[in-house]
Amino acid sequence: MSGTKSVVHVADLRKTFVVPEREAGLKAAIRSLVRRKTKEVHAVDGISFDIAPGEVVGFLGPNGAGKTTTLKMLSGLLYPTAGEASVLGHMPSRREKDFLRQITLVMGNRNQLQWDIPAADSFELNRAIYRIPADDFRRLRDELVELLDVQDLVRKPVRNLSLGERMKMEIVGALLHRPRVLFLDEPTIGLDVTMQKRIRTFIAGYNLRYGATVLLTSHYMKDVQALCRRVIVIHHGRILFDGDLSALGGRFAAYKTIGVTVSDGAVDLTPYGEVIHRDGDTVTLRVAKAETARITARLLSEQAVADLTIEDPPIEDVIERVFAEERAE
C-alpha cells in the first residue's frame, strides 16, 4: 500500500532519547556534575506501516515497547529523530491547523481537560478553538454525554472526578470536532466492564458512521478483539507482527485450550495436559495443537464428561508467545 493512498503512512520511523546515566552513590552524583554521562534509548527503532481510510488497527505491545511514543509522533507532540510520518497528507510535527482539526489523541493516563473547571466549560472552549457551529456542537455533545451516561458529571470540576469519570469526559472532549483520525491510547482504562463495552460500541459506531480511521492501543484484549481485524505488534521499538488478528493466533499459537466439565471435580486431569484453571467441576487444560484431537478422544472415552469445549488461546497469551520467541531469537 503506497503512502499516497494511506491515511497514516510511516516509513523507517525512529525516535531516540538521550538520557543521563550514572551509578548510584554520592561520589557518582558529584562526578556527574562535572562530567555527565548519557546513553541513547531507541524508543522507536525503524518501524514502517500504512493504514487505509476507515481502517481500525490494534497497536499492541508491553509497556515501554514504543506505542505511546509512536502515537505522539503521529499526532505531532514529538518530532521524529529520523524516518517519515504523514497523516492525511500532513507532516504531523508541523502542527498545521488543518491537520489538528482532523485528528484527535486520547491518552487514558493523561488529563487534557482543564483541571479546576467543569468539563462542560472545557467543551465550550473546544468548540471555540475548533470553530464548531453551535447547533452541531450541542447535538454531538448531547449524544456523547447520553451515551456515556455522564449527565450528572459534566458540571463537576474535573479534579473531583474519578479516573473512570475523567476518562469519559476526555472521550467526549476529544470527539466534539468530529475528527477523521483517532489515536486512542488505552481509552478504556479505569472504566468498569459495562462502560468498557459501551465505549467499544461507540468507537465501532463512530468508525462506521464517519469512516474514521483508528489506531488503538489497549491492554484489554476485548477492546482489540471487538474493534480490530488487523493488529501491529511492537516490542523494543520494532514491529514483530503486522497482519490479521486471526493470523496472529494461527501463526504463533502452538496450543489449544480444552474446557472440560467432569462429574468428579477432584479427578486428576494432568495426564491429559497442563491444568491452567480449575473452577469446581470445570477444568481448563492447555494442550499442544497437534494433540488436541487425540486428547479430546481420550477424555471422552476415559472420563465422565458432562461438557467439553475447544478454543484458541486468549489473544494476550498469543502476544506473550510472540515476545518470548523474539527474546529467544
N, C-alpha and C positions, 0 to 999 in steps of 0.2 A: 504494500500500500504506500503510495507516494505521499510526501508531506503536503502537497498542494490539495489532496483530496481529504486530508485529515483535519479534524477539529483540533486535536492535540498531536504535535509532531516533536519527537525527542530523538536526537542523534548524538551518540557518544557524549552524553551529558555528564559533567563532573562537578563536584563541589568538594574542595579541600579546605579544611580549617587548620590554622596554625595555633597550637595551644601550648601554654607553658608546661615545662616538665622539670621536676626536681625531686630529690629524695626527701624523706621525712627527717625532721630534726631541726634544731636551732641553727647548727652550722650550715646546713644546706640552705636554710632560709636566708641567712646572711650572705652566702655566696651568690644566691640568685639575685640579690640586689645589685651586684657588680656585674655578673655575667649570667644573664638569663638564658637557660636552655629551652629550646622549643622542639616540638615534633609536629609532623603533619598527620592529620587524621583525614582519611579519604572517606567522607560520609557517603558520597555518591561517586561511583568509580566506573564511569563509561557505560551508561545504560542507553538503550535505544528502543523505542516503540512508537506506534501510531494508534490513535483512537479515532474511529469513524464517527460521523454525525449520529447522534441518538444512541450511541453505544453506552452500556453501563459495565464498567470494568472494576473488578476487585483488585486491590493493590495490597498484597499480603506479605507479611514478614514479621520477625520478632522485634522487640524494642531495640532501637539502635541500628536497624537494618538500612535506614536511609529513606523511609517512606515519607515522613513529615518534611524532611529537607527537600525532597523532590517536589512535594506539593507547594512548598514555599517558593521554590524557583519558578514553578509553573504559574503561580499567582502573582509573581513579581515582588515578593517580600525579600528574596535573596537573589544576588547576582551570581550566575554560574562561574566557576573557575575556568571551565572550558566546555566545548561542545555547543550544540544548537538546541534551542527550545522555541517553539512557537505555539500559540493558542489562538484560534480563529484568525490566523494570519498575522498576529501581532507578536512582537518580541516582548514577553511579559515584563522584563526588567525596566522597560521604558515607562511603564505605568501610564499609558495613554488613556485619556478619558473614555474613548470609545471602547477600549479593551475592558476597563474596570466596570463599565455599565453592563457588560455581558457575562461577567463571571462572578462567582462567589466562593469564599473559602469558609467552611465551618470546621472549627477545631474544638473537639469535645473537651479538651483540657485547658482551653484558653477562653477568657472572657473578653468579648469585643463590645459589649454594651456599656453604657455609662453606669458606673458602679453606684452612685448615690442618688440617682433619679429613677422613677418608674420606667419599666420597659416601654410603656406606651409613649413616653416622651422621646425615647431613643428612636422609636419607629417614626415619629414625626420628623425627627432630624434626618433620618434616612430618606424620607420622602422628599425633603428639601434638597438633599445632596444629589439624589438621582433624578430630581425634577419629575417625579411621578405624578400624573394627573390625579386630582383629588378623588374622583369617583373610582378610578382604577385602584388607587391605594386603599380606600376604605373597603372595597369589595374583596380584594385579596387578603387584606389584614383580617377582616372578619372571618373569612373562610379558614385561614390558618389558625386563628385563635379558637374557633369552634372545633376544628379537627383535633387540636392538641389539648382541648378542654382546659384552657388557661384563662377563662373569663375573669376569675377571681384573683388572678395573679398579676395582670398587666399594670395594675395601679400601685403595686408594692415596689419600694426601692429594690433594685437588683441585689444589693448586698444582703437583703433579708430573705432571699430565696435559697432553697437547697440546690445542690448540684444538678439534680434532675430537672428541677423547675427552671433553673437558669438555662439548661440545655434546650428546653422547649422554646424559651424566649429567643435564644440565639438563632434557632432554625427559622422562626417567624421573621426576625430582622434580616436574616441573610437572603430570604427569598422574596422580599417585598418588591424588588425591582425586576422580578421575573427573569433571572439570569439564564443564559443559554448553556453555560458550562458550570457544573457543580463539582468543586473539590471538597470532599467530605472526609474529614479525619476523625474517626471514632464518633460519629454523630449520635449514637445511641448510648454513649457512656453515662452511667448514673441513672438510667431510666429502668423502671420495673419492666417485667416481661411483657405485660399488656401494652405499655406505651412503646416499647421497642417494636412490637408488631405494627402498631399504628403508624409509627414513623416510617417503617419499611413500606407499608402500604401506600403512604403518601408519596414517598420518593418514587415508587414504581408508577403511581398515577401521574405525578408531575412529569416524569420522563415520557410517558405515552402522550400526555395532553399537549406538551410544548416541544416535544422532540429534543429535550435537553440531553446533553452528554454528561456522564457522571463518572468520576474516578473516586472510588470509595476505599478507605482503609477501615478495618474493624477487627477486633479480637473476637467478636461474636460471630461465629461462623454461620449462624442462622441468617444474619444480615446478608452475607455473601451468597449463601445458597438461595435465598429468596429473590435477590436482585440481579445477580451477575451470571452470565453464561461464560464469560471469559475472565480469567484471572492472570495476574502477573505476580510472580513470587520473587521477592528481592531479599538478599541476605548479604551482609558485609558490603553493601553498596553496589552489588552486582545482581543481575537478573539470572535466576536459576530456571525459571519456567515462565512461558507465555503461551497460553492456549486455552482451550475449552476447560471449564471446571470439571466436566465428566472425564476428560482425557487425563487430567491430573491424577485422579484416582486410578484410572486404568494403567497409567504408566508407572506409578510409584507404589501402589498398594499391593503387597505380596501376600495379603491375607484377607480373610473374611471374618465376620463376627456371626456366631450362631447363638441365638437366644432360645433356650430350651426350658420348658416347664415340666417338671417331673413330679410324680406322686410323692416321692420321698425327698424332701429338700436337703436332707443330711447326706445323701449319697455322694460318693467321691467321683467327680467327673474329670479330674486331672488327667486320667489316661487318654482322654479324647482331645485335649487341647489346653491352652493356657486360660485359667479362670481369671477373668478381669473384673467381674462384678457378680455379686450374689444378692438376691432380694427374695427372701423366703424360699419358695419352691422354684423360683426362676433364676437360672444361671446363664451368664453371658460368657461364651468361650471365644477365644481368638485362635483361629486355625489357618494353616497355610492354604492359599487359594487353590493350589493343585490338589489338596487333600480334602476339600470341602465335601465333595460328593461321597467319598468313602466314609468320612467321619459321620456324616448325616445318616448314611445307611446303617452304620454300627449303632448309633444312638437309638434309632427306631427299632432295631432288632434286639438290642440288649437291655434297654431301659423302658420303664413305663412312662412314655412321653405323652403329656396332655396337649402340648403345643410346641411348635418349633418354627423359628423364623431365621432366614439367612439374609444378611445385609452387608453392604460395603462398609468399611470402617469409617468413623467420623472424619470429616474433612480436616479437622485440626490434627488428627493423628497422621493423616497423609502428609500434611505440610511438615510436621516434625520429622517424618521419614525423609523428606526432601532435604532438610537441613542436615540430618545425620549422614546422608550419602555425600553431601557436599563437603562436610567436615572430614569424612573418611578419605575422599579424594585428595 
